[in-house]
Amino acid sequence: MVSSDCDWAAELLQRRRESYATFTPLLWRPSEVAVAQEAGLLKQQVGLDDVAALRTAHALVVAQLRGNDCFVDDFVVDDEGFWWSEGAELLRAAWEGLRAHGATSARVVSAKKDSLKNEMLVGAGLRLSEQWWVKPVEPAGPAETGAVNGEGFGALIGPPPPVYDLGGPVMFVRYLGPSVVPGDIEARASRSGAVLVVVPQHPGRGREADLAAAGFEVASQWYVGKPGAPAA
């Protein structure tokens, strides 16, 4: 990608946000200025050594070197049928580009309901590593920011990325102990003025049953590994 591609890329990413908002409306609701902000952010990244910003006629990927991770958030196709061709090719190319700069593993975010993308990621050799359980809450106090610590849990409260419009801050739970009731986390988030609680969990090793019973649902999924040619 070059600078002149960024407006096209921002529009395509906006369409993905609008699609994802049908899955989990509050988490992915786009802001009114998302396209302009996205284009500006992309123009700052293209050409950097620690960024692989690549496109084809129907797909784009922007991967960043974060520590030893080839971190992939902005990754989209303009038609689902291209995930197994142009999408998979871009992912491998981004991985190879950042591996030359020290990446040892790729980390790719997706939506749980983005099934064709997820099938391609697994087919390319990545494994499901983490899921973000989310639940909207009704704010009952002034908005806070910063660290929030309680007995058996720790969290951060802050604004969402600027391309999203959630209507308030988000509580991101960094640690949820085995004795903490999810409802207590919701109540603390509400008192802090948050509108959404996010609880990351490793599949099969956390509090999934308790979160599901409390009305949380999985929105985002993270896949990790070393991308290869996908096996259909």
C-alpha positions as CSV (number, residue, x, y, z in Angstrom):
1,M,0.0,0.0,0.0
2,V,1.0,3.6,-0.6
3,S,-0.5,6.8,0.7
4,S,-2.9,7.2,-2.2
5,D,-4.4,3.8,-1.3
6,C,-5.4,4.9,2.2
7,D,-8.7,6.5,1.4
8,W,-9.9,3.3,-0.3
9,A,-8.6,1.3,2.6
10,A,-10.4,3.4,5.1
11,E,-13.7,3.0,3.3
12,L,-13.2,-0.8,3.1
13,L,-12.4,-1.0,6.8
14,Q,-15.5,1.1,7.6
15,R,-17.6,-1.4,5.8
16,R,-16.1,-4.1,8.0
17,R,-17.0,-2.1,11.1
18,E,-20.5,-1.7,9.9
19,S,-20.7,-5.4,9.3
20,Y,-19.2,-6.3,12.7
21,A,-21.7,-3.9,14.3
22,T,-24.5,-6.2,13.3
23,F,-22.8,-9.0,15.3
24,T,-22.1,-7.0,18.5
25,P,-23.7,-3.5,18.1
26,L,-22.1,-1.6,21.0
27,L,-18.6,-2.9,20.7
28,W,-18.1,-2.1,17.0
29,R,-20.4,0.9,16.4
30,P,-18.4,3.2,14.1
31,S,-17.9,6.9,14.9
32,E,-19.1,9.5,12.4
33,V,-15.5,10.5,11.6
34,A,-14.1,7.0,11.5
35,V,-13.2,7.0,7.8
36,A,-11.2,10.3,7.9
37,Q,-9.5,9.2,11.1
38,E,-8.6,5.8,9.7
39,A,-7.2,7.3,6.5
40,G,-5.0,9.6,8.5
41,L,-3.7,6.8,10.7
42,L,-3.0,4.6,7.7
43,K,-1.0,7.4,6.0
44,Q,1.2,7.6,9.0
45,Q,2.0,3.9,8.9
46,V,2.5,3.0,5.2
47,G,6.2,2.7,4.4
48,L,7.4,2.2,8.0
49,D,9.9,-0.7,8.6
50,D,7.8,-2.1,11.4
51,V,4.6,-2.1,9.5
52,A,3.5,-4.3,6.6
53,A,0.7,-2.5,4.8
54,L,-0.3,-4.5,1.7
55,R,-3.2,-4.7,-0.7
56,T,-4.6,-6.5,-3.7
57,A,-7.5,-5.6,-5.8
58,H,-10.0,-7.0,-3.3
59,A,-8.2,-7.1,0.1
60,L,-5.9,-5.3,2.5
61,V,-3.8,-6.1,5.6
62,V,-2.0,-3.8,7.9
63,A,0.4,-5.7,10.3
64,Q,2.5,-4.1,13.0
65,L,5.5,-5.4,14.8
66,R,4.7,-5.3,18.5
67,G,7.4,-6.9,20.5
68,N,7.8,-10.2,18.7
69,D,4.3,-10.3,17.4
70,C,3.2,-9.7,13.8
71,F,0.0,-8.0,15.1
72,V,-2.9,-7.9,12.6
73,D,-6.0,-6.0,13.3
74,D,-6.9,-4.2,10.0
75,F,-7.4,-7.2,7.7
76,V,-10.4,-7.3,5.3
77,V,-11.7,-8.4,2.0
78,D,-14.4,-6.8,-0.1
79,D,-16.1,-10.1,-0.7
80,E,-16.1,-13.2,1.5
81,G,-15.0,-15.4,-1.4
82,F,-11.5,-13.8,-1.4
83,W,-10.5,-15.0,2.1
84,W,-9.0,-18.2,0.9
85,S,-7.1,-16.6,-2.0
86,E,-6.1,-12.9,-1.7
87,G,-6.7,-12.8,2.0
88,A,-4.5,-15.8,2.8
89,E,-1.8,-14.5,0.4
90,L,-1.7,-11.1,2.1
91,L,-1.5,-12.6,5.5
92,R,1.5,-14.8,4.5
93,A,3.2,-11.8,2.9
94,A,2.7,-9.6,5.9
95,W,4.0,-12.4,8.2
96,E,7.1,-12.9,6.0
97,G,7.8,-9.2,5.9
98,L,7.7,-8.7,9.6
99,R,9.4,-12.0,10.4
100,A,12.5,-10.4,8.6
101,H,12.3,-7.7,11.3
102,G,12.1,-10.0,14.3
103,A,8.5,-11.3,14.5
104,T,8.3,-14.8,15.9
105,S,4.5,-15.3,15.7
106,A,1.5,-13.7,14.1
107,R,-1.5,-12.5,16.2
108,V,-4.7,-11.9,14.3
109,V,-8.0,-10.5,15.6
110,S,-11.4,-11.4,14.2
111,A,-15.0,-11.5,15.2
112,K,-16.4,-14.8,16.5
113,K,-19.2,-14.6,13.8
114,D,-16.7,-13.8,11.0
115,S,-16.8,-17.5,10.2
116,L,-15.1,-17.7,6.8
117,K,-12.2,-15.5,7.9
118,N,-11.8,-17.7,11.0
119,E,-11.9,-20.9,8.9
120,M,-9.1,-19.5,6.7
121,L,-7.0,-18.5,9.8
122,V,-7.3,-22.0,11.2
123,G,-6.6,-23.5,7.8
124,A,-3.4,-21.4,7.5
125,G,-2.1,-23.0,10.7
126,L,-3.2,-20.5,13.4
127,R,-4.9,-21.6,16.6
128,L,-7.6,-19.9,18.7
129,S,-5.8,-18.3,21.6
130,E,-8.1,-15.8,23.3
131,Q,-11.7,-14.7,23.3
132,W,-13.1,-11.4,24.5
133,W,-16.4,-11.8,26.4
134,V,-18.4,-8.6,26.4
135,K,-21.6,-7.2,28.0
136,P,-23.1,-3.7,27.9
137,V,-23.8,-2.0,31.2
138,E,-25.9,1.0,32.2
139,P,-23.6,3.7,33.6
140,A,-24.6,4.9,37.0
141,G,-21.9,7.3,37.9
142,P,-19.4,9.8,36.4
143,A,-17.0,8.4,33.9
144,E,-13.7,7.3,35.3
145,T,-10.4,6.4,33.6
146,G,-7.4,4.5,34.8
147,A,-6.8,1.4,36.9
148,V,-9.5,-0.2,39.0
149,N,-8.6,-2.9,41.4
150,G,-10.8,-4.9,43.7
151,E,-10.7,-8.1,45.7
152,G,-9.8,-10.8,43.1
153,F,-9.9,-8.7,40.0
154,G,-8.0,-5.9,38.2
155,A,-9.2,-3.7,35.3
156,L,-8.6,-0.6,33.3
157,I,-11.2,1.9,32.3
158,G,-10.7,4.1,29.3
159,P,-12.1,5.4,26.0
160,P,-12.5,3.1,23.0
161,P,-10.4,3.6,19.9
162,P,-11.4,6.8,18.1
163,V,-12.9,5.0,15.1
164,Y,-15.7,3.7,17.4
165,D,-18.5,5.5,19.2
166,L,-19.7,3.5,22.2
167,G,-21.1,6.5,24.1
168,G,-18.8,6.1,27.1
169,P,-15.7,4.3,28.4
170,V,-14.9,0.6,28.5
171,M,-13.9,-1.5,31.5
172,F,-11.2,-4.0,30.3
173,V,-10.7,-6.7,32.9
174,R,-7.1,-7.8,33.0
175,Y,-7.6,-10.3,35.8
176,L,-10.7,-12.2,37.0
177,G,-10.1,-14.4,40.0
178,P,-12.0,-17.7,40.5
179,S,-14.1,-16.4,43.3
180,V,-15.2,-13.2,41.7
181,V,-18.9,-13.0,40.6
182,P,-19.2,-11.5,37.1
183,G,-22.1,-9.5,38.4
184,D,-19.8,-7.7,40.8
185,I,-17.6,-6.6,37.9
186,E,-20.7,-5.3,36.1
187,A,-21.7,-3.3,39.1
188,R,-18.2,-1.8,39.5
189,A,-18.2,-0.9,35.8
190,S,-21.6,0.8,36.1
191,R,-20.4,2.9,39.1
192,S,-17.4,3.9,37.1
193,G,-19.5,5.3,34.2
194,A,-18.5,2.5,31.8
195,V,-20.9,1.3,29.1
196,L,-19.2,-2.0,28.2
197,V,-17.3,-4.6,30.1
198,V,-14.7,-6.7,28.3
199,V,-13.3,-9.9,29.9
200,P,-10.5,-11.7,27.9
201,Q,-10.4,-15.5,28.5
202,H,-8.3,-18.3,27.1
203,P,-10.7,-21.0,25.7
204,G,-11.2,-23.9,28.1
205,R,-9.1,-22.4,30.9
206,G,-11.2,-19.7,32.4
207,R,-14.6,-18.5,33.5
208,E,-16.6,-19.1,30.3
209,A,-19.6,-20.9,32.0
210,D,-19.9,-18.2,34.6
211,L,-19.7,-15.4,32.1
212,A,-22.2,-17.0,29.8
213,A,-24.6,-17.5,32.7
214,A,-24.2,-13.8,33.5
215,G,-25.2,-12.7,30.0
216,F,-21.7,-12.1,28.5
217,E,-21.1,-13.2,25.0
218,V,-17.9,-13.7,22.9
219,A,-17.3,-10.9,20.4
220,S,-13.6,-10.9,19.4
221,Q,-11.3,-13.8,18.9
222,W,-7.5,-13.9,18.7
223,Y,-5.6,-16.4,16.6
224,V,-1.9,-17.0,16.9
225,G,0.7,-19.0,14.9
226,K,2.9,-18.9,11.9
227,P,0.8,-18.5,8.8
228,G,1.3,-20.9,5.9
229,A,-0.7,-21.8,2.8
230,P,-4.2,-22.6,4.0
231,A,-5.5,-26.1,3.6
232,A,-9.1,-25.8,2.3
